[in-house]
Amino acid sequence: MTRRLLSAIIASLFFLPVAYAQDFRGVTPGYTLAFPLDFYFKDGYRLQWWYFTGHLYDDAGREFGYELTFFAAGLQRRQYKSAFGVRNIYISHFAISDVNAGRHYTSDYSDTGAYGFSGAESDRLRVWVDDNVLEGSVSNMHLRASDKDRTLDLILSPEKPLVLNGEKGYSRKSEDSPDIASWYFSFTDLKTEGRLSTGGKTFRVSGKSWFDREISSGKMGKNQKGWDWFSIQLDDGREVMLYMMRKADGSTDRYSSGTFVYKDGRYRHLSLNDFKIKVMGHFNSKKTGAVYPAQWEILVPSEGLSLRITPLIADQEFIAAYSTGNHYWEGTCKVEGSAAGRAYVELTGY
């Protein structure tokens, strides 16, 4: 299969707002998530992912951000049949933001899994795409990734209980249909230790990571263009997840929402009425011509939060030429205002 054809298939799975396929299992609010089983690969769904971002520091205080993601995209049998019995496409995106150097590095991979170079297992926590690997247990996750002279080798362990986003893990994403939804759960505070290499140097690092797991068979709504997603980790021990589903006319889908996590691990759902996000600046990409938001004011009045989110590196655009074929901005940011901390922001559809 050529890279161009593979990218076209993946793009249709991720981004085209069409009716979702009947030959995939649906996501409904009545399902009770089961752990650790739902951490593992779940067959029969159109799209699922394991998503890690984090903020790391070496012994001298040098700061890094990282993104490591794994996707399993199911193929519709009536659209594509393979003599090798391919049922899924596996994708991984890897990025390092070297804050002190002001540099952002990315790499992406995709593979059909036909020869064992990628895959995901349903009876244990193991997902791999080329040299990028997630394995271990829910309480002790091991991440490895490499590209040229950049490598990552981390151990992550949760400091807080698992968070079920939406309604007990059922996260609706569109006004068009309740079927446009995912099961969505997170570890918002993962103690992280390991090694990171870049520029010919290896650093012993530690810090915090954020993990998202989503399982879905729906696509975006017919009028949706993309989303803005925020994972905010405050120095006082609180975390906030917010996402805005954007429509083509510039308005926001009313099923945009979030989750507020307290110091002791308790959490509550945030509806669109519970928070406000105001764009304060923009970044113009010279590589793609995209214009992304670049600074935000975020208010959560019920929690007394008034935050300003600013990228630590202006250009943290990810051009996924070898996998999904799209471009997006995802990067590490500083948090100031009524509380301080760090955040990761993802911007798609620009």
N, C-alpha and C positions, 0 to 999 in steps of 0.2 A: 504494500500500500504506500503510495507516495505521500510525502509530507503535506503537499497541497490538499490532497483528498482527505487525509487524516484531519487536518486543521478545519476543513469545511464541515466534516461530520461533527467534530467537537463543538464548533461554533453553533451549529444547529441545536445541539444538546444543551448548551449553556445559555444562549442569548436570544434565540428567535422566539418572539411571543406568540406561539401558536397553541392550539389545543393539545393538552398532554396526551400521551399515548395510552390506549386502553390495555395494552399488553404489559404494562408495568403495574406493580402493586401500589395502591393509593395510600395517602397519608390522611388519617382521620383523627379527630380529637378524642375518640373513645379508646385509643390504644394506651396501654400502660407500659412505659419504658421499663426495660429489664436490664440490670447491670450485674456483671460486666458485659453481658451478651451484646448489647447495642453499641458498645465501643468497637466491636469487631465488624468485619464486612457483612453486609446484609444483602443477599442476592434478591434480584427481582425489582430493584428500584432504578429509576432513570439516572439519578445523580446523587452522590454522597461524597462527603469530604471530611478530612482530619486537618485542622488548620491551627498552626502555631505561630505566634508572634512573641517577641520579647525584648527586654532591655537588659543589657549585659555590661559589666565593668571588669577591667583587669585590676590587679593589685595596686596599680598606680593611679587608678581612677579613669583610665581611658574608656570611653563609652562607645558601645555598639548597639545597633538594633538588628534584629533578624526576623526573617519570614521564612517558614518552611511549610509547604502545603502539599497534601496528597489528595487526588481526586480519583474516583472510580465512576466512569460514565457508562451506563448500560446502553447497548445497541438494540434498536428495534429490529426484530428478525425479519419483518416484511420489507424493511429498507435495505438491509445489508446482510448477506449470508456469506460465510467464509468456509472454505474447504478445511481450514484448520480449526473450526469450531470456536472462533473468537466471539465472546459474549460481552466483553467490556474493553474500554480504553482506559489506561491508567496514565495519570498526569502528575507531575510534581513541579512546583515553582520554588525557587531558592533565591533569597536575597540577603545581603549583608549591607548595612549602613554603617560606615566607619565615620562616626560623628566628628572626631578630632581632625580627620583628614578631609572631611566634607565630601566624601565619595560614597556612591551607591552602586553596588554590583549585583547583577541578576543572572540567573540561568534557568532554563526550563527544559523539561523532557516529557516525551509522550511515547507510549508503547502499547501494543495490543496484548501483551502478555503471552503470546503464542509459544514462545520459546523459554519462558521462565525468567526473562529479564525484568519483569514487573509482575505485580499481583497483590492480592489482599486475601487474608485468611479469615474464615468464619468461626473458627473455634479458639482463636487466640489473637492477641494484639500484635499483628505483624502486617505492615503495608510497605511495599518497596517499589521504586521506579528507578532503574539503573542503580547508581550508587547512593541514592537518597533512601533512607530507611527509617521507619518507625517500628519499634518493637518493645517488648518488655511486658509490664503489667500496668494496670490502672494506677497503682500507687507508686510505680517506679518506671516511668517511660524513658526509653533510650532513643535519642534522635541522632542520626548521622547524615551528613550531606557533603558533597564535594563538587567543585568545578574549578579546573585549572589549579591555581595556587590558593584557592579559598576552600576551607573545610570547616565543618562544624561537628562537634561530638559532645553531646549534652545529656545529662541525667536530670529529669524533672520529677518532682514529687509534690502533690497537692498540700497546701497549707490550710485550705478551706474545703468544706464539702462541695459536692457537685451542685451546680445551679441548673434548674430546668427553666428555660426561657419560654415566654408566651404563657399559655394555659397548660401547666403541668407538662411542658415540653412541646406542645403543639403550637407552632408559630405560623399564623396566617400571614401571607405576604401581599395579598391583593384584594381590592374591592370586587373584582370580576367573579371570583369563585372561591368557596372555602377549600377547594381542592388544590389551589395554588398556595401551598403551605409546606412546611418542613417540620420534622422532629428536630429540636435544637436544644443542645445542652452544652455546658461550659465548665471548665475549671478556670476561675478568674485570678487565682493566686497560686502559681506554681514555683516553688523554690527551684532554682536552676543553677547547676554547676557543671563545668567541663572545660573544653578547649575550643578556641576559635583561631583559625589561621587566615591571614591575608597579607599580601605584599611581601611574602617571603618570611614573615614573622608569625610565631605561634604565641598566643596569649592564654593564660589560665584565667577564666572568667567566671563570674557568678552574678546572679540577679533574679529577675522575675520574668515568668512567661505567662501567656494566656493561651488556652486551648478551646477551640470550638469544634463541635461535631454536629453536622447536619445531614439529614437523610430526606430525600425528596423525589417525587415523580412529576411535579408540576414545573412549568416554565414561568417566565414573567407574564404579567397581565398584558393584554393587548395594547394598552396605552402607556405602559411603563418603559422607561428608557434606561434606567440604571439605579444604583443605590449609593448612599454615603453611609459608612459604618464606622463606629467609634468604639474602641475598647480603652477605657480610662482606668488607670491604677494610681490611686492617690496615696501619698506618703503617710496619711493617717490611718491606712488600713481599709479604706472603702474602695469599691470598684463600681464602674458604671458602663453598661453596654447600651448603645443607641444605634438604630439604623433608620434611615429615611429612604423609602422607595419613591423615586422621582418619576413623574409622568412627563410625557413629551411636551406638554404645554407649560411645564415649569412648576406645576402644583405638586403637592405631596399626597401620596395614597394614605387614606385614613388608617390603614392597618400597619403603618410604620409604628415601631414601638421600641421598648428597651427593658432593661433590668437594672435595679439598684441593689447592690450587695453591701451589707453592713459589716462592721469590723468582726463581729462574732459569727459571720457566715449566714445569718438570716438574709433573705432577699425578698424583693417585691417587684411585681410587674409594673412597668411604666407605659401608659397609653400615650398616644400622640399629644393629648392635652396636658400631659404631665411635664413636658419639657419644651424648650425652645432652642433652636439653632440658628444663629445669624452668621452669614459669611462676611468676613472682614477684609479679605484680600484675595488675590488670584495669582496663579502661576501659569505662564504661557510656555508650553513645551516646544522647544526648537526641533525636536525629533519627529513629533507627530502632528504638531499644530493644535493639539488639544489645549483647552483653557480649563484648568482645575481650580476649585476653591483652594486657598492656601493659608487661611487663618479663620478661626471660628470663635464666636462667643456662645457658650452653652449655659443655659439656665435650667435648674431643676428646683423651682421655688419651694416645693414641699420639703426638700432636704436642705434648704439654705445654701444651695450651690450656685455660684456665679463664676464660671471658668473661662479662661482664654487659652485656646489650643493653637500652638504655633509649630510648624515643622522645624526640626533641628537641621535638616538639609532641604533646600528648596526643591531640587530635582530628585525625587524618589519614584520616578515613573518606571513601570515594568512593561516592557514590550515583549509579549509572549509569542515570538515569531515561530518557535519550534513546537508549540503545543496547541494552545487555544486560539492563536492567531489574532488576539485582541491586544489592546493596551489599557492600562489602568495605573492609577497612582496609589501606592501603599507605602507608608513610611512612619518612622518614629517621630514623635512630637513631644514638646515640653508642655506642661500644664501649670498655669499660674492663676491667681485670683483668690477666691475664698479658701482654696486648698491648692497645694502643689503636688506635682507628680509627673508621670509620663503617660503617653497614650500612643496607640497605633490607630491610624486612619486609613480606610480603603475607599477609593472613589472610582466607580465604574460608569461607563456610558457617556463619557465626555469626549 
